[in-house]
Amino acid sequence: MNYGQLFSVIKAGPAVWEVRHEVTDELAGIIQRTPRGFLVRNDQTQPIGSFDSITSALEGPYEVA
């Protein structure tokens, strides 16, 4: 399954994107570009992990679930 298709990524500022559920439009998390990659935070702004790309950032948390 391509989890990236379940979310919309919306620019929220310089190097920051909101991730919203495609169907409900609820906030799922935040992606922020950092020198170490793309940091993903959940909807409570707790860090989930860093990834090489936005696509990996969308799919990565589900690979460990």
C-alpha positions as protocol buffer text, in pm:
chain_id: "A"
residue {
  index: 1
  type: MET
  ca { x: 0 y: 0 z: 0 }
}
residue {
  index: 2
  type: ASN
  ca { x: 120 y: 351 z: -79 }
}
residue {
  index: 3
  type: TYR
  ca { x: 50 y: 544 z: 242 }
}
residue {
  index: 4
  type: GLY
  ca { x: 150 y: 866 z: 69 }
}
residue {
  index: 5
  type: GLN
  ca { x: -183 y: 853 z: -116 }
}
residue {
  index: 6
  type: LEU
  ca { x: -375 y: 875 z: 212 }
}
residue {
  index: 7
  type: PHE
  ca { x: -242 y: 1221 z: 296 }
}
residue {
  index: 8
  type: SER
  ca { x: -229 y: 1573 z: 157 }
}
residue {
  index: 9
  type: VAL
  ca { x: 90 y: 1772 z: 213 }
}
residue {
  index: 10
  type: ILE
  ca { x: 30 y: 2146 z: 244 }
}
residue {
  index: 11
  type: LYS
  ca { x: 301 y: 2412 z: 266 }
}
residue {
  index: 12
  type: ALA
  ca { x: 278 y: 2579 z: 609 }
}
residue {
  index: 13
  type: GLY
  ca { x: 587 y: 2799 z: 603 }
}
residue {
  index: 14
  type: PRO
  ca { x: 953 y: 2796 z: 505 }
}
residue {
  index: 15
  type: ALA
  ca { x: 1063 y: 2429 z: 506 }
}
residue {
  index: 16
  type: VAL
  ca { x: 747 y: 2324 z: 696 }
}
residue {
  index: 17
  type: TRP
  ca { x: 447 y: 2126 z: 569 }
}
residue {
  index: 18
  type: GLU
  ca { x: 123 y: 2015 z: 731 }
}
residue {
  index: 19
  type: VAL
  ca { x: 18 y: 1657 z: 667 }
}
residue {
  index: 20
  type: ARG
  ca { x: -358 y: 1612 z: 653 }
}
residue {
  index: 21
  type: HIS
  ca { x: -569 y: 1300 z: 614 }
}
residue {
  index: 22
  type: GLU
  ca { x: -695 y: 1295 z: 256 }
}
residue {
  index: 23
  type: VAL
  ca { x: -1052 y: 1192 z: 345 }
}
residue {
  index: 24
  type: THR
  ca { x: -1117 y: 1381 z: 672 }
}
residue {
  index: 25
  type: ASP
  ca { x: -877 y: 1676 z: 626 }
}
residue {
  index: 26
  type: GLU
  ca { x: -772 y: 1634 z: 992 }
}
residue {
  index: 27
  type: LEU
  ca { x: -416 y: 1720 z: 1087 }
}
residue {
  index: 28
  type: ALA
  ca { x: -202 y: 1406 z: 1092 }
}
residue {
  index: 29
  type: GLY
  ca { x: 132 y: 1572 z: 1159 }
}
residue {
  index: 30
  type: ILE
  ca { x: 402 y: 1813 z: 1050 }
}
residue {
  index: 31
  type: ILE
  ca { x: 706 y: 1766 z: 826 }
}
residue {
  index: 32
  type: GLN
  ca { x: 1001 y: 1999 z: 869 }
}
residue {
  index: 33
  type: ARG
  ca { x: 1314 y: 2007 z: 652 }
}
residue {
  index: 34
  type: THR
  ca { x: 1630 y: 1995 z: 865 }
}
residue {
  index: 35
  type: PRO
  ca { x: 2000 y: 1948 z: 785 }
}
residue {
  index: 36
  type: ARG
  ca { x: 1954 y: 1577 z: 874 }
}
residue {
  index: 37
  type: GLY
  ca { x: 1653 y: 1520 z: 650 }
}
residue {
  index: 38
  type: PHE
  ca { x: 1278 y: 1559 z: 689 }
}
residue {
  index: 39
  type: LEU
  ca { x: 1167 y: 1550 z: 1053 }
}
residue {
  index: 40
  type: VAL
  ca { x: 817 y: 1413 z: 1110 }
}
residue {
  index: 41
  type: ARG
  ca { x: 610 y: 1515 z: 1410 }
}
residue {
  index: 42
  type: ASN
  ca { x: 271 y: 1373 z: 1499 }
}
residue {
  index: 43
  type: ASP
  ca { x: -41 y: 1584 z: 1550 }
}
residue {
  index: 44
  type: GLN
  ca { x: 74 y: 1651 z: 1909 }
}
residue {
  index: 45
  type: THR
  ca { x: 411 y: 1783 z: 1773 }
}
residue {
  index: 46
  type: GLN
  ca { x: 605 y: 1489 z: 1920 }
}
residue {
  index: 47
  type: PRO
  ca { x: 895 y: 1376 z: 1696 }
}
residue {
  index: 48
  type: ILE
  ca { x: 844 y: 1048 z: 1512 }
}
residue {
  index: 49
  type: GLY
  ca { x: 1168 y: 1032 z: 1311 }
}
residue {
  index: 50
  type: SER
  ca { x: 1381 y: 1174 z: 1032 }
}
residue {
  index: 51
  type: PHE
  ca { x: 1359 y: 1055 z: 672 }
}
residue {
  index: 52
  type: ASP
  ca { x: 1544 y: 1113 z: 343 }
}
residue {
  index: 53
  type: SER
  ca { x: 1240 y: 1244 z: 152 }
}
residue {
  index: 54
  type: ILE
  ca { x: 885 y: 1361 z: 206 }
}
residue {
  index: 55
  type: THR
  ca { x: 759 y: 1037 z: 51 }
}
residue {
  index: 56
  type: SER
  ca { x: 966 y: 834 z: 298 }
}
residue {
  index: 57
  type: ALA
  ca { x: 840 y: 1060 z: 578 }
}
residue {
  index: 58
  type: LEU
  ca { x: 480 y: 974 z: 488 }
}
residue {
  index: 59
  type: GLU
  ca { x: 541 y: 600 z: 456 }
}
residue {
  index: 60
  type: GLY
  ca { x: 814 y: 546 z: 716 }
}
residue {
  index: 61
  type: PRO
  ca { x: 606 y: 552 z: 1034 }
}
residue {
  index: 62
  type: TYR
  ca { x: 380 y: 278 z: 895 }
}
residue {
  index: 63
  type: GLU
  ca { x: 673 y: 47 z: 813 }
}
residue {
  index: 64
  type: VAL
  ca { x: 754 y: 9 z: 1185 }
}
residue {
  index: 65
  type: ALA
  ca { x: 392 y: -27 z: 1294 }
}
